[in-house]
Amino acid sequence: MYDIGFDRPEAHAIRKDGSMYYAFYVPQWNGKVTLRGLSERAYRVTDYVDGKDLGTVRGPVATLEVKFDKHLLLEAKPQ
C-alpha cells in the first residue's frame, strides 16, 4: 500500500477486526496524509495515543490534514 522510497511521511497500515490502523513516521509533519486500504464507506478516525477524534473520512482512499512530530498512530473504524 505504501512505498518507503516514495511516500512521505513513512507509513504503515494494518487491518484488524474491520478497522484500519495507520502509523506515520517523520521528524515533523504539517500537511495531508493518505489513508489507503479502506473499503468504500465512512470511517471515524481517531489518534488512539492522544484519544483525539479527527473526524470522518470516506474510502477507498482518504486524505486527512494533520500536524505532528515524530509519529502519528491512527485508527479508522467503520461507521
mmJSON file of the N, C-alpha and C atoms, coordinates in Angstrom:
{"data_MODEL":{"atom_site":{
"group_PDB":["ATOM","ATOM","ATOM","ATOM","ATOM","ATOM","ATOM","ATOM","ATOM","ATOM","ATOM","ATOM","ATOM","ATOM","ATOM","ATOM","ATOM","ATOM","ATOM","ATOM","ATOM","ATOM","ATOM","ATOM","ATOM","ATOM","ATOM","ATOM","ATOM","ATOM","ATOM","ATOM","ATOM","ATOM","ATOM","ATOM","ATOM","ATOM","ATOM","ATOM","ATOM","ATOM","ATOM","ATOM","ATOM","ATOM","ATOM","ATOM","ATOM","ATOM","ATOM","ATOM","ATOM","ATOM","ATOM","ATOM","ATOM","ATOM","ATOM","ATOM","ATOM","ATOM","ATOM","ATOM","ATOM","ATOM","ATOM","ATOM","ATOM","ATOM","ATOM","ATOM","ATOM","ATOM","ATOM","ATOM","ATOM","ATOM","ATOM","ATOM","ATOM","ATOM","ATOM","ATOM","ATOM","ATOM","ATOM","ATOM","ATOM","ATOM","ATOM","ATOM","ATOM","ATOM","ATOM","ATOM","ATOM","ATOM","ATOM","ATOM","ATOM","ATOM","ATOM","ATOM","ATOM","ATOM","ATOM","ATOM","ATOM","ATOM","ATOM","ATOM","ATOM","ATOM","ATOM","ATOM","ATOM","ATOM","ATOM","ATOM","ATOM","ATOM","ATOM","ATOM","ATOM","ATOM","ATOM","ATOM","ATOM","ATOM","ATOM","ATOM","ATOM","ATOM","ATOM","ATOM","ATOM","ATOM","ATOM","ATOM","ATOM","ATOM","ATOM","ATOM","ATOM","ATOM","ATOM","ATOM","ATOM","ATOM","ATOM","ATOM","ATOM","ATOM","ATOM","ATOM","ATOM","ATOM","ATOM","ATOM","ATOM","ATOM","ATOM","ATOM","ATOM","ATOM","ATOM","ATOM","ATOM","ATOM","ATOM","ATOM","ATOM","ATOM","ATOM","ATOM","ATOM","ATOM","ATOM","ATOM","ATOM","ATOM","ATOM","ATOM","ATOM","ATOM","ATOM","ATOM","ATOM","ATOM","ATOM","ATOM","ATOM","ATOM","ATOM","ATOM","ATOM","ATOM","ATOM","ATOM","ATOM","ATOM","ATOM","ATOM","ATOM","ATOM","ATOM","ATOM","ATOM","ATOM","ATOM","ATOM","ATOM","ATOM","ATOM","ATOM","ATOM","ATOM","ATOM","ATOM","ATOM","ATOM","ATOM","ATOM","ATOM","ATOM","ATOM","ATOM","ATOM","ATOM","ATOM","ATOM","ATOM","ATOM","ATOM","ATOM","ATOM"],
"id":[1,2,3,4,5,6,7,8,9,10,11,12,13,14,15,16,17,18,19,20,21,22,23,24,25,26,27,28,29,30,31,32,33,34,35,36,37,38,39,40,41,42,43,44,45,46,47,48,49,50,51,52,53,54,55,56,57,58,59,60,61,62,63,64,65,66,67,68,69,70,71,72,73,74,75,76,77,78,79,80,81,82,83,84,85,86,87,88,89,90,91,92,93,94,95,96,97,98,99,100,101,102,103,104,105,106,107,108,109,110,111,112,113,114,115,116,117,118,119,120,121,122,123,124,125,126,127,128,129,130,131,132,133,134,135,136,137,138,139,140,141,142,143,144,145,146,147,148,149,150,151,152,153,154,155,156,157,158,159,160,161,162,163,164,165,166,167,168,169,170,171,172,173,174,175,176,177,178,179,180,181,182,183,184,185,186,187,188,189,190,191,192,193,194,195,196,197,198,199,200,201,202,203,204,205,206,207,208,209,210,211,212,213,214,215,216,217,218,219,220,221,222,223,224,225,226,227,228,229,230,231,232,233,234,235,236,237],
"type_symbol":["N","C","C","N","C","C","N","C","C","N","C","C","N","C","C","N","C","C","N","C","C","N","C","C","N","C","C","N","C","C","N","C","C","N","C","C","N","C","C","N","C","C","N","C","C","N","C","C","N","C","C","N","C","C","N","C","C","N","C","C","N","C","C","N","C","C","N","C","C","N","C","C","N","C","C","N","C","C","N","C","C","N","C","C","N","C","C","N","C","C","N","C","C","N","C","C","N","C","C","N","C","C","N","C","C","N","C","C","N","C","C","N","C","C","N","C","C","N","C","C","N","C","C","N","C","C","N","C","C","N","C","C","N","C","C","N","C","C","N","C","C","N","C","C","N","C","C","N","C","C","N","C","C","N","C","C","N","C","C","N","C","C","N","C","C","N","C","C","N","C","C","N","C","C","N","C","C","N","C","C","N","C","C","N","C","C","N","C","C","N","C","C","N","C","C","N","C","C","N","C","C","N","C","C","N","C","C","N","C","C","N","C","C","N","C","C","N","C","C","N","C","C","N","C","C","N","C","C","N","C","C","N","C","C","N","C","C"],
"label_atom_id":["N","CA","C","N","CA","C","N","CA","C","N","CA","C","N","CA","C","N","CA","C","N","CA","C","N","CA","C","N","CA","C","N","CA","C","N","CA","C","N","CA","C","N","CA","C","N","CA","C","N","CA","C","N","CA","C","N","CA","C","N","CA","C","N","CA","C","N","CA","C","N","CA","C","N","CA","C","N","CA","C","N","CA","C","N","CA","C","N","CA","C","N","CA","C","N","CA","C","N","CA","C","N","CA","C","N","CA","C","N","CA","C","N","CA","C","N","CA","C","N","CA","C","N","CA","C","N","CA","C","N","CA","C","N","CA","C","N","CA","C","N","CA","C","N","CA","C","N","CA","C","N","CA","C","N","CA","C","N","CA","C","N","CA","C","N","CA","C","N","CA","C","N","CA","C","N","CA","C","N","CA","C","N","CA","C","N","CA","C","N","CA","C","N","CA","C","N","CA","C","N","CA","C","N","CA","C","N","CA","C","N","CA","C","N","CA","C","N","CA","C","N","CA","C","N","CA","C","N","CA","C","N","CA","C","N","CA","C","N","CA","C","N","CA","C","N","CA","C","N","CA","C","N","CA","C","N","CA","C","N","CA","C","N","CA","C","N","CA","C","N","CA","C","N","CA","C"],
"label_alt_id":[null,null,null,null,null,null,null,null,null,null,null,null,null,null,null,null,null,null,null,null,null,null,null,null,null,null,null,null,null,null,null,null,null,null,null,null,null,null,null,null,null,null,null,null,null,null,null,null,null,null,null,null,null,null,null,null,null,null,null,null,null,null,null,null,null,null,null,null,null,null,null,null,null,null,null,null,null,null,null,null,null,null,null,null,null,null,null,null,null,null,null,null,null,null,null,null,null,null,null,null,null,null,null,null,null,null,null,null,null,null,null,null,null,null,null,null,null,null,null,null,null,null,null,null,null,null,null,null,null,null,null,null,null,null,null,null,null,null,null,null,null,null,null,null,null,null,null,null,null,null,null,null,null,null,null,null,null,null,null,null,null,null,null,null,null,null,null,null,null,null,null,null,null,null,null,null,null,null,null,null,null,null,null,null,null,null,null,null,null,null,null,null,null,null,null,null,null,null,null,null,null,null,null,null,null,null,null,null,null,null,null,null,null,null,null,null,null,null,null,null,null,null,null,null,null,null,null,null,null,null,null,null,null,null,null,null,null],
"label_comp_id":["MET","MET","MET","TYR","TYR","TYR","ASP","ASP","ASP","ILE","ILE","ILE","GLY","GLY","GLY","PHE","PHE","PHE","ASP","ASP","ASP","ARG","ARG","ARG","PRO","PRO","PRO","GLU","GLU","GLU","ALA","ALA","ALA","HIS","HIS","HIS","ALA","ALA","ALA","ILE","ILE","ILE","ARG","ARG","ARG","LYS","LYS","LYS","ASP","ASP","ASP","GLY","GLY","GLY","SER","SER","SER","MET","MET","MET","TYR","TYR","TYR","TYR","TYR","TYR","ALA","ALA","ALA","PHE","PHE","PHE","TYR","TYR","TYR","VAL","VAL","VAL","PRO","PRO","PRO","GLN","GLN","GLN","TRP","TRP","TRP","ASN","ASN","ASN","GLY","GLY","GLY","LYS","LYS","LYS","VAL","VAL","VAL","THR","THR","THR","LEU","LEU","LEU","ARG","ARG","ARG","GLY","GLY","GLY","LEU","LEU","LEU","SER","SER","SER","GLU","GLU","GLU","ARG","ARG","ARG","ALA","ALA","ALA","TYR","TYR","TYR","ARG","ARG","ARG","VAL","VAL","VAL","THR","THR","THR","ASP","ASP","ASP","TYR","TYR","TYR","VAL","VAL","VAL","ASP","ASP","ASP","GLY","GLY","GLY","LYS","LYS","LYS","ASP","ASP","ASP","LEU","LEU","LEU","GLY","GLY","GLY","THR","THR","THR","VAL","VAL","VAL","ARG","ARG","ARG","GLY","GLY","GLY","PRO","PRO","PRO","VAL","VAL","VAL","ALA","ALA","ALA","THR","THR","THR","LEU","LEU","LEU","GLU","GLU","GLU","VAL","VAL","VAL","LYS","LYS","LYS","PHE","PHE","PHE","ASP","ASP","ASP","LYS","LYS","LYS","HIS","HIS","HIS","LEU","LEU","LEU","LEU","LEU","LEU","LEU","LEU","LEU","GLU","GLU","GLU","ALA","ALA","ALA","LYS","LYS","LYS","PRO","PRO","PRO","GLN","GLN","GLN"],
"label_asym_id":["A","A","A","A","A","A","A","A","A","A","A","A","A","A","A","A","A","A","A","A","A","A","A","A","A","A","A","A","A","A","A","A","A","A","A","A","A","A","A","A","A","A","A","A","A","A","A","A","A","A","A","A","A","A","A","A","A","A","A","A","A","A","A","A","A","A","A","A","A","A","A","A","A","A","A","A","A","A","A","A","A","A","A","A","A","A","A","A","A","A","A","A","A","A","A","A","A","A","A","A","A","A","A","A","A","A","A","A","A","A","A","A","A","A","A","A","A","A","A","A","A","A","A","A","A","A","A","A","A","A","A","A","A","A","A","A","A","A","A","A","A","A","A","A","A","A","A","A","A","A","A","A","A","A","A","A","A","A","A","A","A","A","A","A","A","A","A","A","A","A","A","A","A","A","A","A","A","A","A","A","A","A","A","A","A","A","A","A","A","A","A","A","A","A","A","A","A","A","A","A","A","A","A","A","A","A","A","A","A","A","A","A","A","A","A","A","A","A","A","A","A","A","A","A","A","A","A","A","A","A","A","A","A","A","A","A","A"],
"label_entity_id":["1","1","1","1","1","1","1","1","1","1","1","1","1","1","1","1","1","1","1","1","1","1","1","1","1","1","1","1","1","1","1","1","1","1","1","1","1","1","1","1","1","1","1","1","1","1","1","1","1","1","1","1","1","1","1","1","1","1","1","1","1","1","1","1","1","1","1","1","1","1","1","1","1","1","1","1","1","1","1","1","1","1","1","1","1","1","1","1","1","1","1","1","1","1","1","1","1","1","1","1","1","1","1","1","1","1","1","1","1","1","1","1","1","1","1","1","1","1","1","1","1","1","1","1","1","1","1","1","1","1","1","1","1","1","1","1","1","1","1","1","1","1","1","1","1","1","1","1","1","1","1","1","1","1","1","1","1","1","1","1","1","1","1","1","1","1","1","1","1","1","1","1","1","1","1","1","1","1","1","1","1","1","1","1","1","1","1","1","1","1","1","1","1","1","1","1","1","1","1","1","1","1","1","1","1","1","1","1","1","1","1","1","1","1","1","1","1","1","1","1","1","1","1","1","1","1","1","1","1","1","1","1","1","1","1","1","1"],
"label_seq_id":[1,1,1,2,2,2,3,3,3,4,4,4,5,5,5,6,6,6,7,7,7,8,8,8,9,9,9,10,10,10,11,11,11,12,12,12,13,13,13,14,14,14,15,15,15,16,16,16,17,17,17,18,18,18,19,19,19,20,20,20,21,21,21,22,22,22,23,23,23,24,24,24,25,25,25,26,26,26,27,27,27,28,28,28,29,29,29,30,30,30,31,31,31,32,32,32,33,33,33,34,34,34,35,35,35,36,36,36,37,37,37,38,38,38,39,39,39,40,40,40,41,41,41,42,42,42,43,43,43,44,44,44,45,45,45,46,46,46,47,47,47,48,48,48,49,49,49,50,50,50,51,51,51,52,52,52,53,53,53,54,54,54,55,55,55,56,56,56,57,57,57,58,58,58,59,59,59,60,60,60,61,61,61,62,62,62,63,63,63,64,64,64,65,65,65,66,66,66,67,67,67,68,68,68,69,69,69,70,70,70,71,71,71,72,72,72,73,73,73,74,74,74,75,75,75,76,76,76,77,77,77,78,78,78,79,79,79],
"pdbx_PDB_ins_code":[null,null,null,null,null,null,null,null,null,null,null,null,null,null,null,null,null,null,null,null,null,null,null,null,null,null,null,null,null,null,null,null,null,null,null,null,null,null,null,null,null,null,null,null,null,null,null,null,null,null,null,null,null,null,null,null,null,null,null,null,null,null,null,null,null,null,null,null,null,null,null,null,null,null,null,null,null,null,null,null,null,null,null,null,null,null,null,null,null,null,null,null,null,null,null,null,null,null,null,null,null,null,null,null,null,null,null,null,null,null,null,null,null,null,null,null,null,null,null,null,null,null,null,null,null,null,null,null,null,null,null,null,null,null,null,null,null,null,null,null,null,null,null,null,null,null,null,null,null,null,null,null,null,null,null,null,null,null,null,null,null,null,null,null,null,null,null,null,null,null,null,null,null,null,null,null,null,null,null,null,null,null,null,null,null,null,null,null,null,null,null,null,null,null,null,null,null,null,null,null,null,null,null,null,null,null,null,null,null,null,null,null,null,null,null,null,null,null,null,null,null,null,null,null,null,null,null,null,null,null,null,null,null,null,null,null,null],
"Cartn_x":[0.805,0.0,0.853,1.916,2.804,4.198,4.906,6.268,7.219,8.105,9.011,9.947,10.178,11.054,10.394,9.052,8.362,7.33,6.691,5.631,6.216,5.74,6.12,4.855,4.731,5.691,5.701,6.706,6.75,5.454,4.84,3.534,3.453,2.715,2.448,0.972,0.36,-1.072,-1.327,-2.277,-2.68,-4.207,-4.819,-6.267,-6.494,-7.383,-7.711,-9.166,-9.921,-11.325,-12.152,-11.913,-12.693,-12.174,-11.283,-10.702,-9.34,-8.909,-7.562,-6.765,-5.521,-4.604,-3.426,-3.064,-2.0,-0.945,0.3,1.422,2.203,2.35,3.104,4.316,5.477,6.726,7.474,7.865,8.668,9.081,10.245,10.624,9.576,9.0,7.978,7.096,5.77,4.839,3.705,3.362,2.205,1.626,0.591,0.003,-0.916,-1.133,-2.057,-1.335,-2.05,-1.64,-2.75,-2.357,-3.307,-3.588,-4.865,-5.296,-5.731,-4.902,-5.171,-5.714,-6.328,-6.794,-8.172,-8.88,-10.228,-11.252,-12.349,-13.483,-14.262,-15.164,-15.96,-17.098,-16.751,-17.704,-17.106,-17.845,-17.38,-16.634,-15.62,-14.805,-14.621,-14.655,-14.318,-12.836,-12.059,-10.615,-10.242,-9.437,-9.015,-7.502,-6.884,-5.491,-5.576,-5.268,-5.53,-4.477,-3.408,-2.44,-2.952,-3.402,-3.878,-5.393,-6.093,-7.542,-8.265,-7.685,-8.23,-9.035,-10.288,-11.164,-10.771,-10.43,-10.0,-11.071,-12.265,-13.37,-13.66,-14.44,-14.893,-14.281,-13.875,-13.387,-14.172,-14.038,-14.719,-13.694,-13.734,-12.831,-13.325,-12.559,-11.455,-10.113,-9.92,-8.701,-9.136,-8.615,-8.995,-7.748,-7.893,-6.798,-7.254,-6.276,-6.551,-5.473,-5.86,-4.924,-4.494,-3.184,-2.671,-1.363,-1.027,0.248,0.764,2.028,2.59,4.105,4.709,6.153,6.428,7.379,7.885,6.947,5.73,4.836,3.375,2.526,1.079,0.495,-0.302,-0.911,-2.426,-3.036,-4.461,-5.222,-6.481,-7.437,-8.547,-8.88,-10.027,-11.058,-12.129,-13.147,-14.397,-14.915,-16.123,-17.289,-18.075,-19.248,-20.485],
"Cartn_y":[-1.188,0.0,1.258,1.274,2.429,2.007,2.93,2.669,3.546,2.927,3.669,4.583,4.258,5.082,6.32,6.32,7.416,8.143,7.454,8.072,8.795,10.012,10.785,11.268,11.202,10.593,9.062,8.437,6.971,6.466,5.453,4.984,3.466,2.949,1.515,1.35,0.286,0.058,-1.406,-1.617,-2.965,-2.98,-4.048,-4.234,-5.249,-4.913,-5.835,-5.635,-6.714,-6.7,-5.621,-5.414,-4.452,-3.037,-2.719,-1.383,-1.365,-0.175,0.021,0.824,0.416,1.107,1.617,2.875,3.518,4.065,3.953,4.546,5.392,6.678,7.603,8.076,8.113,8.49,9.52,10.612,11.662,12.613,13.254,14.165,15.25,15.83,16.862,16.887,17.001,16.991,17.962,18.694,19.581,19.534,18.74,18.587,17.384,16.894,15.778,14.438,13.468,12.067,11.327,10.265,9.465,8.165,7.887,6.64,5.693,4.699,3.731,2.436,1.621,0.303,0.282,1.384,1.46,0.883,0.391,-0.015,1.236,1.093,2.23,2.484,3.184,3.506,4.593,5.034,6.072,5.447,6.161,5.73,6.896,6.61,7.58,7.397,8.483,8.417,9.001,8.24,8.634,8.493,9.506,9.399,8.62,7.332,6.492,6.629,7.336,7.609,8.75,9.83,11.011,11.007,10.007,9.942,11.069,11.564,12.712,12.263,12.706,12.416,13.34,12.761,13.546,13.646,13.151,13.305,12.06,12.255,11.166,11.303,10.171,10.123,9.046,9.038,8.033,7.347,5.995,5.203,5.131,4.569,3.644,4.314,5.574,6.301,7.648,8.016,9.27,10.052,11.365,12.201,12.915,13.245,13.883,14.925,16.134,17.208,17.051,16.892,16.654,17.421,17.56,18.156,17.317,16.841,16.032,16.044,15.666,15.489,14.021,13.456,12.092,11.001,10.9,9.829,10.203,9.52,9.659,8.265,7.817,6.492,6.666,6.139,6.356,5.042,5.11,4.025,4.59,3.888,4.223,3.113,3.46,2.468,2.681,1.605,1.746,2.3,3.155,3.71,2.938],
"Cartn_z":[0.0,0.0,0.0,0.765,0.846,0.414,-0.217,-0.678,0.116,0.892,1.766,0.972,-0.307,-1.125,-1.707,-1.82,-2.486,-1.629,-0.707,0.095,1.298,1.515,2.69,3.359,4.667,5.577,5.443,6.051,6.083,6.706,6.081,6.547,6.55,7.533,7.651,7.98,7.466,7.694,8.015,8.935,9.335,9.43,8.916,9.066,10.178,11.13,12.216,12.619,12.625,13.069,12.375,11.076,10.302,10.335,11.258,11.338,10.659,10.263,9.73,10.741,10.926,11.839,11.03,11.24,10.483,11.435,11.008,11.737,10.743,11.053,10.218,11.017,10.343,10.999,10.165,10.815,10.186,11.317,11.24,12.332,12.611,11.533,11.711,10.471,10.66,9.525,9.762,8.705,8.713,7.3,7.116,5.791,5.738,4.528,4.333,4.448,5.024,4.965,4.222,3.539,2.77,3.498,3.701,4.329,3.227,2.952,1.888,2.477,1.621,2.04,2.663,2.602,3.171,2.199,2.733,1.905,1.508,0.565,0.116,1.102,2.18,3.245,4.112,5.132,6.05,7.233,7.704,8.842,9.804,11.086,12.128,12.421,12.343,12.528,13.883,14.624,15.966,16.104,16.706,17.152,18.459,18.424,19.593,20.694,20.467,21.537,22.409,21.759,22.485,22.703,22.137,22.283,21.569,20.479,19.765,18.543,18.466,17.329,16.177,15.03,13.875,12.795,13.089,12.151,11.342,10.282,9.43,8.042,7.473,6.096,5.354,4.045,3.229,2.332,2.318,1.49,0.069,-0.833,-0.584,-0.276,-0.684,-0.339,0.213,1.371,2.014,2.379,2.478,2.962,4.223,5.036,6.317,6.569,6.917,7.234,8.693,8.925,10.276,10.511,11.769,12.179,13.342,13.232,14.319,14.266,15.377,15.497,15.785,15.084,15.262,14.748,15.286,14.847,15.074,14.309,14.45,14.275,15.244,15.218,15.154,14.096,13.849,13.758,14.174,13.945,13.074,11.994,11.15,11.344,12.052,12.435,11.589,10.965,10.142,10.959,10.318,10.995,10.593],
"occupancy":[1.0,1.0,1.0,1.0,1.0,1.0,1.0,1.0,1.0,1.0,1.0,1.0,1.0,1.0,1.0,1.0,1.0,1.0,1.0,1.0,1.0,1.0,1.0,1.0,1.0,1.0,1.0,1.0,1.0,1.0,1.0,1.0,1.0,1.0,1.0,1.0,1.0,1.0,1.0,1.0,1.0,1.0,1.0,1.0,1.0,1.0,1.0,1.0,1.0,1.0,1.0,1.0,1.0,1.0,1.0,1.0,1.0,1.0,1.0,1.0,1.0,1.0,1.0,1.0,1.0,1.0,1.0,1.0,1.0,1.0,1.0,1.0,1.0,1.0,1.0,1.0,1.0,1.0,1.0,1.0,1.0,1.0,1.0,1.0,1.0,1.0,1.0,1.0,1.0,1.0,1.0,1.0,1.0,1.0,1.0,1.0,1.0,1.0,1.0,1.0,1.0,1.0,1.0,1.0,1.0,1.0,1.0,1.0,1.0,1.0,1.0,1.0,1.0,1.0,1.0,1.0,1.0,1.0,1.0,1.0,1.0,1.0,1.0,1.0,1.0,1.0,1.0,1.0,1.0,1.0,1.0,1.0,1.0,1.0,1.0,1.0,1.0,1.0,1.0,1.0,1.0,1.0,1.0,1.0,1.0,1.0,1.0,1.0,1.0,1.0,1.0,1.0,1.0,1.0,1.0,1.0,1.0,1.0,1.0,1.0,1.0,1.0,1.0,1.0,1.0,1.0,1.0,1.0,1.0,1.0,1.0,1.0,1.0,1.0,1.0,1.0,1.0,1.0,1.0,1.0,1.0,1.0,1.0,1.0,1.0,1.0,1.0,1.0,1.0,1.0,1.0,1.0,1.0,1.0,1.0,1.0,1.0,1.0,1.0,1.0,1.0,1.0,1.0,1.0,1.0,1.0,1.0,1.0,1.0,1.0,1.0,1.0,1.0,1.0,1.0,1.0,1.0,1.0,1.0,1.0,1.0,1.0,1.0,1.0,1.0,1.0,1.0,1.0,1.0,1.0,1.0,1.0,1.0,1.0,1.0,1.0,1.0],
"B_iso_or_equiv":[0.0,0.0,0.0,0.0,0.0,0.0,0.0,0.0,0.0,0.0,0.0,0.0,0.0,0.0,0.0,0.0,0.0,0.0,0.0,0.0,0.0,0.0,0.0,0.0,0.0,0.0,0.0,0.0,0.0,0.0,0.0,0.0,0.0,0.0,0.0,0.0,0.0,0.0,0.0,0.0,0.0,0.0,0.0,0.0,0.0,0.0,0.0,0.0,0.0,0.0,0.0,0.0,0.0,0.0,0.0,0.0,0.0,0.0,0.0,0.0,0.0,0.0,0.0,0.0,0.0,0.0,0.0,0.0,0.0,0.0,0.0,0.0,0.0,0.0,0.0,0.0,0.0,0.0,0.0,0.0,0.0,0.0,0.0,0.0,0.0,0.0,0.0,0.0,0.0,0.0,0.0,0.0,0.0,0.0,0.0,0.0,0.0,0.0,0.0,0.0,0.0,0.0,0.0,0.0,0.0,0.0,0.0,0.0,0.0,0.0,0.0,0.0,0.0,0.0,0.0,0.0,0.0,0.0,0.0,0.0,0.0,0.0,0.0,0.0,0.0,0.0,0.0,0.0,0.0,0.0,0.0,0.0,0.0,0.0,0.0,0.0,0.0,0.0,0.0,0.0,0.0,0.0,0.0,0.0,0.0,0.0,0.0,0.0,0.0,0.0,0.0,0.0,0.0,0.0,0.0,0.0,0.0,0.0,0.0,0.0,0.0,0.0,0.0,0.0,0.0,0.0,0.0,0.0,0.0,0.0,0.0,0.0,0.0,0.0,0.0,0.0,0.0,0.0,0.0,0.0,0.0,0.0,0.0,0.0,0.0,0.0,0.0,0.0,0.0,0.0,0.0,0.0,0.0,0.0,0.0,0.0,0.0,0.0,0.0,0.0,0.0,0.0,0.0,0.0,0.0,0.0,0.0,0.0,0.0,0.0,0.0,0.0,0.0,0.0,0.0,0.0,0.0,0.0,0.0,0.0,0.0,0.0,0.0,0.0,0.0,0.0,0.0,0.0,0.0,0.0,0.0,0.0,0.0,0.0,0.0,0.0,0.0],
"pdbx_formal_charge":[null,null,null,null,null,null,null,null,null,null,null,null,null,null,null,null,null,null,null,null,null,null,null,null,null,null,null,null,null,null,null,null,null,null,null,null,null,null,null,null,null,null,null,null,null,null,null,null,null,null,null,null,null,null,null,null,null,null,null,null,null,null,null,null,null,null,null,null,null,null,null,null,null,null,null,null,null,null,null,null,null,null,null,null,null,null,null,null,null,null,null,null,null,null,null,null,null,null,null,null,null,null,null,null,null,null,null,null,null,null,null,null,null,null,null,null,null,null,null,null,null,null,null,null,null,null,null,null,null,null,null,null,null,null,null,null,null,null,null,null,null,null,null,null,null,null,null,null,null,null,null,null,null,null,null,null,null,null,null,null,null,null,null,null,null,null,null,null,null,null,null,null,null,null,null,null,null,null,null,null,null,null,null,null,null,null,null,null,null,null,null,null,null,null,null,null,null,null,null,null,null,null,null,null,null,null,null,null,null,null,null,null,null,null,null,null,null,null,null,null,null,null,null,null,null,null,null,null,null,null,null,null,null,null,null,null,null],
"auth_seq_id":[1,1,1,2,2,2,3,3,3,4,4,4,5,5,5,6,6,6,7,7,7,8,8,8,9,9,9,10,10,10,11,11,11,12,12,12,13,13,13,14,14,14,15,15,15,16,16,16,17,17,17,18,18,18,19,19,19,20,20,20,21,21,21,22,22,22,23,23,23,24,24,24,25,25,25,26,26,26,27,27,27,28,28,28,29,29,29,30,30,30,31,31,31,32,32,32,33,33,33,34,34,34,35,35,35,36,36,36,37,37,37,38,38,38,39,39,39,40,40,40,41,41,41,42,42,42,43,43,43,44,44,44,45,45,45,46,46,46,47,47,47,48,48,48,49,49,49,50,50,50,51,51,51,52,52,52,53,53,53,54,54,54,55,55,55,56,56,56,57,57,57,58,58,58,59,59,59,60,60,60,61,61,61,62,62,62,63,63,63,64,64,64,65,65,65,66,66,66,67,67,67,68,68,68,69,69,69,70,70,70,71,71,71,72,72,72,73,73,73,74,74,74,75,75,75,76,76,76,77,77,77,78,78,78,79,79,79],
"auth_comp_id":["MET","MET","MET","TYR","TYR","TYR","ASP","ASP","ASP","ILE","ILE","ILE","GLY","GLY","GLY","PHE","PHE","PHE","ASP","ASP","ASP","ARG","ARG","ARG","PRO","PRO","PRO","GLU","GLU","GLU","ALA","ALA","ALA","HIS","HIS","HIS","ALA","ALA","ALA","ILE","ILE","ILE","ARG","ARG","ARG","LYS","LYS","LYS","ASP","ASP","ASP","GLY","GLY","GLY","SER","SER","SER","MET","MET","MET","TYR","TYR","TYR","TYR","TYR","TYR","ALA","ALA","ALA","PHE","PHE","PHE","TYR","TYR","TYR","VAL","VAL","VAL","PRO","PRO","PRO","GLN","GLN","GLN","TRP","TRP","TRP","ASN","ASN","ASN","GLY","GLY","GLY","LYS","LYS","LYS","VAL","VAL","VAL","THR","THR","THR","LEU","LEU","LEU","ARG","ARG","ARG","GLY","GLY","GLY","LEU","LEU","LEU","SER","SER","SER","GLU","GLU","GLU","ARG","ARG","ARG","ALA","ALA","ALA","TYR","TYR","TYR","ARG","ARG","ARG","VAL","VAL","VAL","THR","THR","THR","ASP","ASP","ASP","TYR","TYR","TYR","VAL","VAL","VAL","ASP","ASP","ASP","GLY","GLY","GLY","LYS","LYS","LYS","ASP","ASP","ASP","LEU","LEU","LEU","GLY","GLY","GLY","THR","THR","THR","VAL","VAL","VAL","ARG","ARG","ARG","GLY","GLY","GLY","PRO","PRO","PRO","VAL","VAL","VAL","ALA","ALA","ALA","THR","THR","THR","LEU","LEU","LEU","GLU","GLU","GLU","VAL","VAL","VAL","LYS","LYS","LYS","PHE","PHE","PHE","ASP","ASP","ASP","LYS","LYS","LYS","HIS","HIS","HIS","LEU","LEU","LEU","LEU","LEU","LEU","LEU","LEU","LEU","GLU","GLU","GLU","ALA","ALA","ALA","LYS","LYS","LYS","PRO","PRO","PRO","GLN","GLN","GLN"],
"auth_asym_id":["A","A","A","A","A","A","A","A","A","A","A","A","A","A","A","A","A","A","A","A","A","A","A","A","A","A","A","A","A","A","A","A","A","A","A","A","A","A","A","A","A","A","A","A","A","A","A","A","A","A","A","A","A","A","A","A","A","A","A","A","A","A","A","A","A","A","A","A","A","A","A","A","A","A","A","A","A","A","A","A","A","A","A","A","A","A","A","A","A","A","A","A","A","A","A","A","A","A","A","A","A","A","A","A","A","A","A","A","A","A","A","A","A","A","A","A","A","A","A","A","A","A","A","A","A","A","A","A","A","A","A","A","A","A","A","A","A","A","A","A","A","A","A","A","A","A","A","A","A","A","A","A","A","A","A","A","A","A","A","A","A","A","A","A","A","A","A","A","A","A","A","A","A","A","A","A","A","A","A","A","A","A","A","A","A","A","A","A","A","A","A","A","A","A","A","A","A","A","A","A","A","A","A","A","A","A","A","A","A","A","A","A","A","A","A","A","A","A","A","A","A","A","A","A","A","A","A","A","A","A","A","A","A","A","A","A","A"],
"auth_atom_id":["N","CA","C","N","CA","C","N","CA","C","N","CA","C","N","CA","C","N","CA","C","N","CA","C","N","CA","C","N","CA","C","N","CA","C","N","CA","C","N","CA","C","N","CA","C","N","CA","C","N","CA","C","N","CA","C","N","CA","C","N","CA","C","N","CA","C","N","CA","C","N","CA","C","N","CA","C","N","CA","C","N","CA","C","N","CA","C","N","CA","C","N","CA","C","N","CA","C","N","CA","C","N","CA","C","N","CA","C","N","CA","C","N","CA","C","N","CA","C","N","CA","C","N","CA","C","N","CA","C","N","CA","C","N","CA","C","N","CA","C","N","CA","C","N","CA","C","N","CA","C","N","CA","C","N","CA","C","N","CA","C","N","CA","C","N","CA","C","N","CA","C","N","CA","C","N","CA","C","N","CA","C","N","CA","C","N","CA","C","N","CA","C","N","CA","C","N","CA","C","N","CA","C","N","CA","C","N","CA","C","N","CA","C","N","CA","C","N","CA","C","N","CA","C","N","CA","C","N","CA","C","N","CA","C","N","CA","C","N","CA","C","N","CA","C","N","CA","C","N","CA","C","N","CA","C","N","CA","C","N","CA","C","N","CA","C","N","CA","C","N","CA","C","N","CA","C"],
"pdbx_PDB_model_num":[1,1,1,1,1,1,1,1,1,1,1,1,1,1,1,1,1,1,1,1,1,1,1,1,1,1,1,1,1,1,1,1,1,1,1,1,1,1,1,1,1,1,1,1,1,1,1,1,1,1,1,1,1,1,1,1,1,1,1,1,1,1,1,1,1,1,1,1,1,1,1,1,1,1,1,1,1,1,1,1,1,1,1,1,1,1,1,1,1,1,1,1,1,1,1,1,1,1,1,1,1,1,1,1,1,1,1,1,1,1,1,1,1,1,1,1,1,1,1,1,1,1,1,1,1,1,1,1,1,1,1,1,1,1,1,1,1,1,1,1,1,1,1,1,1,1,1,1,1,1,1,1,1,1,1,1,1,1,1,1,1,1,1,1,1,1,1,1,1,1,1,1,1,1,1,1,1,1,1,1,1,1,1,1,1,1,1,1,1,1,1,1,1,1,1,1,1,1,1,1,1,1,1,1,1,1,1,1,1,1,1,1,1,1,1,1,1,1,1,1,1,1,1,1,1,1,1,1,1,1,1,1,1,1,1,1,1]
}}}
